[in-house]
């Protein structure tokens, strides 16, 4: 099994090379837009698109043969994704171009990349950190994407393929006096996502969301204040406000990314140590559903900046890399059901109380939800596919993330 990792490296082009990059990005986008307009929208095959507009693209936009082929492939791939989402492909912007082995190469001896641009081949220096250098050392990548980021700088997104181990199947621990069900629960870690606590596991680990919420609120106030100053006041005040806004740009996003990397790494390491699988909630579409409810502006901003999608994608790619099995389960009723007796209870803020008099369990609501997610994960690990129990088929959605198992008839 192979896993594709994308390494982002900053390019250091000369002035002439930067102009060439701008030309190729513009020509690539124009070629994609031309192909998208000339070929019927329902056609998604890259070969069909290529057969119809390849010669015209070469003649009109001056792209090399392989760049013209890549432009046709880009249109086909984007149409397939848009079709899954039931949306049309509107326009291609001059921000990226795809490269394959014939028009891209990486040279480790001087840390440069060779790219075919509009007027021939160019060797461009790259800035690579320790992580990128470690991954690229001794490798011969065969595909990449030339990009222009929002900061105005040029980057090369290099794709490398790594062999990954087969997912480790969770097995119950050796006899420790526990019941078989409890032994199995120790080998599936349930993860409950949330805003107050970013993630809570069934093992009792939790990551408080107060730090990131305070960080976001602080930056929101700063941006609001600076944006007002950037439109009013003296010329020097406006210029200084714009400079500070540019400097702060992306800082909040980078902090959130760093935090999600740490959380996902800890969960996967815990799973490896316990020889366990990881069960997570499938929260696909939750933002659209919550945005339909009436909320104030602050609450809407906090909800829409919740990066559970990124945390989930980090968990999934790290799980593949280390051979940990990931199970996506439906989140319905996991936070309202008692994990001890499976009765519906009362949740108030962070507390959960079971209404079953024979049980009367009470405690942290997110921990209760994580244990329910782990229990569903155990059921899915143990149950043969297609049997009359909580089980489903594993598939991916249009974003590439795992889709939740479909719950069938449960005779339990």
C-alpha positions as CSV (number, residue, x, y, z in Angstrom):
1,X,0.0,0.0,0.0
2,X,1.3,3.5,-0.9
3,X,0.6,6.8,0.7
4,X,1.2,10.1,-1.1
5,X,2.7,12.9,1.0
6,X,2.9,16.5,-0.3
7,X,5.9,18.5,0.8
8,X,5.6,22.3,0.4
9,X,8.9,24.1,-0.3
10,X,9.4,27.8,-1.0
11,X,11.0,28.7,-4.3
12,X,13.7,31.4,-4.6
13,X,13.4,32.4,-8.3
14,X,15.3,35.2,-10.0
15,X,13.4,38.2,-11.4
16,X,13.4,36.6,-14.8
17,X,12.3,33.2,-13.5
18,X,9.5,34.9,-11.5
19,X,8.2,36.5,-14.7
20,X,8.4,33.1,-16.5
21,X,6.5,31.5,-13.6
22,X,3.7,34.1,-13.9
23,X,3.5,33.5,-17.6
24,X,3.1,29.7,-17.2
25,X,0.5,30.1,-14.4
26,X,-1.5,32.4,-16.5
27,X,-1.3,30.3,-19.6
28,X,-2.1,27.1,-17.7
29,X,-5.3,28.7,-16.2
30,X,-6.3,30.1,-19.6
31,X,-5.9,26.7,-21.1
32,X,-8.0,25.1,-18.4
33,X,-10.8,27.7,-18.9
34,X,-10.7,27.2,-22.7
35,X,-11.0,23.5,-22.4
36,X,-13.8,23.9,-19.8
37,X,-15.7,26.2,-22.2
38,X,-15.2,24.2,-25.4
39,X,-15.9,20.7,-24.1
40,X,-19.4,19.8,-22.9
41,X,-19.8,20.0,-19.1
42,X,-20.8,16.3,-18.8
43,X,-17.5,15.0,-20.2
44,X,-15.1,14.2,-17.4
45,X,-12.6,11.9,-19.2
46,X,-9.2,13.5,-19.4
47,X,-8.5,11.6,-22.6
48,X,-11.7,12.8,-24.3
49,X,-11.0,16.4,-23.3
50,X,-7.4,16.0,-24.5
51,X,-8.5,14.6,-27.9
52,X,-10.8,17.5,-28.5
53,X,-8.8,20.6,-27.5
54,X,-5.1,19.5,-27.2
55,X,-4.0,21.0,-30.5
56,X,-5.9,24.2,-30.0
57,X,-4.3,24.6,-26.5
58,X,-0.8,24.2,-27.9
59,X,-1.4,26.7,-30.6
60,X,-3.3,29.4,-28.6
61,X,-1.4,29.4,-25.3
62,X,2.1,28.2,-26.1
63,X,2.2,25.5,-23.5
64,X,4.6,22.6,-23.8
65,X,3.1,19.2,-24.7
66,X,3.0,17.9,-21.2
67,X,1.7,21.1,-19.7
68,X,-1.2,21.0,-22.2
69,X,-1.9,17.3,-21.2
70,X,-1.8,18.3,-17.5
71,X,-4.3,21.2,-18.2
72,X,-6.7,18.7,-19.8
73,X,-6.3,16.3,-16.9
74,X,-6.9,19.2,-14.4
75,X,-10.2,20.0,-16.1
76,X,-11.4,16.4,-16.0
77,X,-10.4,15.9,-12.3
78,X,-12.2,19.2,-11.3
79,X,-15.3,18.2,-13.2
80,X,-15.4,14.8,-11.4
81,X,-15.2,16.5,-8.0
82,X,-17.8,19.1,-8.9
83,X,-20.1,16.4,-10.2
84,X,-19.9,14.6,-6.8
85,X,-20.9,17.9,-5.1
86,X,-23.6,18.6,-7.8
87,X,-21.9,21.9,-8.7
88,X,-20.5,23.2,-12.0
89,X,-16.8,24.1,-12.6
90,X,-16.8,27.9,-12.9
91,X,-13.4,29.3,-13.5
92,X,-9.7,28.4,-13.1
93,X,-7.5,31.1,-11.5
94,X,-3.7,31.5,-12.3
95,X,-2.5,30.2,-9.0
96,X,-1.2,26.7,-9.8
97,X,0.0,24.4,-12.5
98,X,0.5,20.6,-12.5
99,X,3.8,18.9,-13.4
100,X,4.8,15.3,-14.1
101,X,8.1,13.5,-14.4
102,X,8.8,14.8,-18.0
103,X,8.6,18.4,-17.0
104,X,9.7,18.3,-13.4
105,X,12.7,16.9,-11.5
106,X,14.3,17.4,-8.1
107,X,18.1,17.7,-7.7
108,X,19.4,17.0,-4.2
109,X,23.0,18.0,-4.8
110,X,22.2,21.7,-5.0
111,X,18.6,21.6,-3.7
112,X,17.0,22.9,-6.9
113,X,14.0,21.9,-8.9
114,X,14.0,21.8,-12.7
115,X,10.7,23.1,-14.2
116,X,9.6,23.5,-17.8
117,X,8.3,27.1,-18.2
118,X,7.2,29.0,-21.2
119,X,10.6,29.5,-22.7
120,X,12.3,26.3,-21.7
121,X,13.7,24.6,-18.7
122,X,14.7,26.5,-15.5
123,X,16.6,25.4,-12.4
124,X,15.2,27.2,-9.4
125,X,16.5,27.1,-5.8
126,X,14.2,25.9,-3.0
127,X,14.1,26.7,0.7
128,X,13.5,23.4,2.5
129,X,13.3,22.9,6.2
130,X,14.6,19.9,8.2
131,X,11.4,17.9,7.7
132,X,11.3,18.4,4.0
133,X,15.1,17.7,3.6
134,X,14.7,14.5,5.6
135,X,11.8,13.3,3.4
136,X,13.4,14.3,0.1
137,X,16.9,12.9,0.9
138,X,17.6,10.1,-1.6
139,X,14.2,10.4,-3.3
140,X,13.3,11.0,-6.9
141,X,9.8,12.5,-6.9
142,X,7.9,12.3,-10.2
143,X,5.1,14.8,-9.7
144,X,4.6,18.3,-8.3
145,X,2.4,21.4,-8.4
146,X,3.8,24.9,-9.0
147,X,1.7,27.3,-6.8
148,X,1.5,31.0,-6.0
149,X,0.3,31.5,-2.4
150,X,-1.7,34.4,-1.0
151,X,1.5,35.9,0.3
152,X,2.6,36.5,-3.3
153,X,5.5,34.0,-3.0
154,X,6.0,30.9,-5.2
155,X,6.0,27.4,-3.8
156,X,6.5,23.9,-5.2
157,X,4.3,21.2,-3.8
158,X,6.3,18.0,-4.2
159,X,4.5,14.7,-4.0
160,X,6.3,11.6,-2.8
161,X,5.1,8.1,-2.4
162,X,5.8,6.0,0.7
163,X,5.2,2.4,1.4
164,X,3.0,2.1,4.5
165,X,2.4,-0.9,6.7
166,X,-0.8,-2.8,6.7
167,X,-3.3,-1.6,9.4
168,X,-2.8,-3.4,12.6
169,X,-5.9,-5.3,13.6
170,X,-6.8,-4.7,17.2
171,X,-6.8,-7.7,19.4
172,X,-8.0,-8.0,23.0
173,X,-5.3,-7.8,25.7
174,X,-4.1,-10.8,27.6
175,X,-6.3,-11.9,30.4
176,X,-6.2,-9.4,33.2
177,X,-9.3,-10.4,35.0
178,X,-11.4,-8.0,32.9
179,X,-14.5,-9.1,31.0
180,X,-14.0,-9.8,27.2
181,X,-16.1,-6.7,26.4
182,X,-13.9,-4.5,28.6
183,X,-10.7,-6.0,27.1
184,X,-12.0,-5.1,23.6
185,X,-12.9,-1.6,24.7
186,X,-9.3,-1.1,25.7
187,X,-8.3,-1.9,22.1
188,X,-10.5,0.7,20.4
189,X,-10.0,4.4,21.3
190,X,-13.0,6.5,20.8
191,X,-12.5,10.2,20.0
192,X,-15.2,12.8,20.6
193,X,-14.6,16.2,18.8
194,X,-15.9,19.4,20.3
195,X,-15.3,23.1,20.7
196,X,-14.9,23.5,24.5
197,X,-12.7,20.4,24.5
198,X,-11.1,20.0,21.1
199,X,-10.8,16.2,21.5
200,X,-11.6,13.8,24.3
201,X,-10.6,10.1,24.1
202,X,-12.3,7.1,25.8
203,X,-9.0,6.6,27.7
204,X,-9.6,9.9,29.5
205,X,-7.2,12.1,27.6
206,X,-8.5,15.5,26.7
207,X,-7.3,18.7,25.0
208,X,-8.9,21.9,26.3
209,X,-10.2,24.3,23.6
210,X,-10.0,27.4,25.8
211,X,-6.5,28.3,24.6
212,X,-7.4,28.3,20.9
213,X,-10.8,30.0,21.6
214,X,-9.0,32.9,23.5
215,X,-6.4,33.1,20.7
216,X,-9.1,33.4,18.1
217,X,-11.1,36.0,20.0
218,X,-7.9,38.1,20.5
219,X,-7.0,38.0,16.8
220,X,-10.6,38.8,15.9
221,X,-10.6,41.9,18.0
222,X,-7.1,42.9,16.7
223,X,-8.2,42.4,13.1
224,X,-11.4,44.4,13.6
225,X,-9.5,47.3,15.1
226,X,-6.7,47.3,12.5
227,X,-9.2,47.1,9.6
228,X,-10.9,50.3,10.9
229,X,-7.6,52.1,11.2
230,X,-6.6,50.9,7.7
231,X,-9.7,52.7,6.2
232,X,-9.7,55.8,8.4
233,X,-7.1,58.1,9.8
234,X,-3.9,59.6,8.4
235,X,-1.9,58.1,5.6
236,X,0.8,56.9,7.9
237,X,-1.8,55.3,10.2
238,X,-3.4,53.5,7.3
239,X,-0.1,52.2,6.0
240,X,1.0,51.0,9.4
241,X,-2.3,49.2,10.0
242,X,-2.0,47.4,6.7
243,X,1.6,46.4,7.5
244,X,0.5,44.9,10.8
245,X,-2.4,43.1,9.2
246,X,-0.1,41.5,6.7
247,X,2.4,40.5,9.4
248,X,-0.4,38.8,11.4
249,X,-1.9,37.1,8.4
250,X,-1.9,33.3,8.8
251,X,-0.6,33.4,12.4
252,X,-3.9,32.1,13.8
253,X,-4.1,29.4,11.1
254,X,-0.5,28.2,11.8
255,X,-1.2,28.0,15.5
256,X,-4.3,25.9,14.9
257,X,-2.4,23.6,12.5
258,X,0.4,23.1,15.1
259,X,-2.2,22.3,17.8
260,X,-4.0,19.7,15.5
261,X,-0.7,18.1,14.6
262,X,0.1,17.6,18.3
263,X,-3.3,16.2,19.2
264,X,-3.4,13.8,16.3
265,X,0.2,12.6,17.0
266,X,-0.6,11.9,20.6
267,X,-3.8,9.9,19.8
268,X,-2.0,7.8,17.1
269,X,1.0,7.1,19.5
270,X,-1.4,6.1,22.2
271,X,-3.1,3.7,19.7
272,X,0.2,2.2,18.7
273,X,1.2,1.7,22.3
274,X,-2.0,-0.1,23.1
275,X,-2.2,-2.0,19.8
276,X,-5.6,-0.3,19.3
277,X,-7.8,1.1,16.5
278,X,-9.2,4.6,16.6
279,X,-12.9,5.4,16.2
280,X,-13.8,8.9,15.3
281,X,-17.1,10.8,14.6
282,X,-18.1,11.5,11.0
283,X,-19.1,15.2,11.3
284,X,-19.4,15.8,7.6
285,X,-21.9,18.6,6.9
286,X,-22.2,19.8,10.5
287,X,-21.2,23.4,9.6
288,X,-24.0,23.6,7.1
289,X,-26.5,22.3,9.6
290,X,-25.4,24.5,12.4
291,X,-25.4,27.6,10.2
292,X,-29.1,27.2,9.6
293,X,-29.8,27.9,13.3
294,X,-30.2,31.5,14.5
295,X,-27.0,32.6,16.3
296,X,-25.2,35.8,17.0
297,X,-22.2,36.9,15.0
298,X,-19.6,35.8,17.6
299,X,-21.0,32.4,18.0
300,X,-21.2,31.9,14.2
301,X,-17.5,33.0,13.9
302,X,-16.4,30.6,16.6
303,X,-18.4,27.7,15.1
304,X,-17.1,28.3,11.5
305,X,-13.5,28.5,12.7
306,X,-13.7,25.1,14.4
307,X,-11.1,23.0,12.5
308,X,-12.4,19.5,13.2
309,X,-12.0,18.6,9.4
310,X,-8.2,19.4,9.6
311,X,-7.8,17.4,12.9
312,X,-9.7,14.5,11.3
313,X,-7.5,14.5,8.1
314,X,-4.3,14.7,10.3
315,X,-5.5,11.7,12.2
316,X,-6.3,9.7,9.1
317,X,-3.0,10.3,7.3
318,X,-0.9,9.6,10.4
319,X,-3.0,6.4,11.0
320,X,-2.2,5.2,7.5
321,X,1.5,6.1,7.9
322,X,1.9,4.1,11.2
323,X,-0.5,1.3,10.4
324,X,-3.3,2.2,12.8
325,X,-6.9,1.4,11.8
326,X,-9.3,4.3,11.7
327,X,-13.1,3.8,11.9
328,X,-15.5,6.6,11.1
329,X,-18.9,6.2,13.0
330,X,-22.1,8.1,12.9
331,X,-22.3,10.6,15.7
332,X,-26.0,10.4,16.3
333,X,-27.0,10.0,20.0
334,X,-23.4,9.3,21.1
335,X,-23.5,12.3,23.4
336,X,-27.0,11.6,24.7
337,X,-26.7,7.9,25.5
338,X,-25.3,6.5,28.7
339,X,-22.3,4.3,27.9
340,X,-23.0,2.1,30.9
341,X,-26.6,1.1,30.3
342,X,-27.4,2.6,26.8
343,X,-30.4,4.6,28.1
344,X,-31.0,8.1,26.9
345,X,-29.9,10.6,29.6
346,X,-29.8,14.3,30.2
347,X,-26.9,16.5,28.9
348,X,-26.4,19.9,30.4
349,X,-23.4,21.8,29.1
350,X,-20.4,19.6,30.0
351,X,-22.2,17.2,32.4
352,X,-24.2,14.1,31.6
353,X,-26.6,12.3,33.9
354,X,-28.2,8.9,33.1
355,X,-32.0,8.9,33.8
356,X,-32.1,5.1,34.4
357,X,-32.6,4.7,38.1
358,X,-30.7,1.4,38.1
359,X,-27.7,3.1,36.7
360,X,-27.7,6.8,37.5
361,X,-24.2,7.3,36.1
362,X,-23.1,11.0,35.9
363,X,-19.9,12.5,34.6
364,X,-18.2,14.4,31.8
365,X,-20.4,14.5,28.7
366,X,-17.6,14.4,26.2
367,X,-16.0,11.4,28.0
368,X,-19.3,9.6,27.9
369,X,-19.6,10.4,24.1
370,X,-16.0,9.1,23.5
371,X,-16.8,5.8,25.3
372,X,-20.0,5.4,23.1
373,X,-17.9,6.0,20.0
374,X,-15.4,3.4,21.2
375,X,-18.2,0.9,21.8
376,X,-19.6,1.4,18.3
377,X,-16.0,1.0,17.0
378,X,-15.6,-2.3,18.9
379,X,-18.9,-3.6,17.4
380,X,-17.7,-2.7,13.9
381,X,-14.3,-4.3,14.5
382,X,-15.8,-7.6,15.8
383,X,-18.8,-7.9,13.5
384,X,-18.5,-9.7,10.2
385,X,-19.5,-7.4,7.3
386,X,-23.1,-7.8,6.2
387,X,-24.3,-9.5,9.4
388,X,-27.5,-8.3,11.2
389,X,-25.8,-5.9,13.6
390,X,-24.1,-2.5,13.7
391,X,-22.0,-2.8,10.6
392,X,-21.4,-1.1,7.3
393,X,-19.3,-0.7,4.2
394,X,-16.1,1.4,4.4
395,X,-15.9,4.1,1.7
396,X,-14.6,7.7,1.2
397,X,-16.5,10.9,0.4
398,X,-15.6,13.5,-2.3
399,X,-13.0,15.1,0.0
400,X,-11.1,11.8,0.4
401,X,-12.0,11.4,4.1
402,X,-13.5,8.1,5.4
403,X,-17.2,8.0,5.4
404,X,-19.1,6.8,8.4
405,X,-20.4,3.3,8.6
406,X,-24.1,3.0,7.8
407,X,-25.9,1.7,10.8
408,X,-28.1,-1.3,9.8
409,X,-30.7,-3.2,11.9
410,X,-29.3,-3.8,15.4
411,X,-30.5,-6.8,17.2
412,X,-28.5,-6.0,20.3
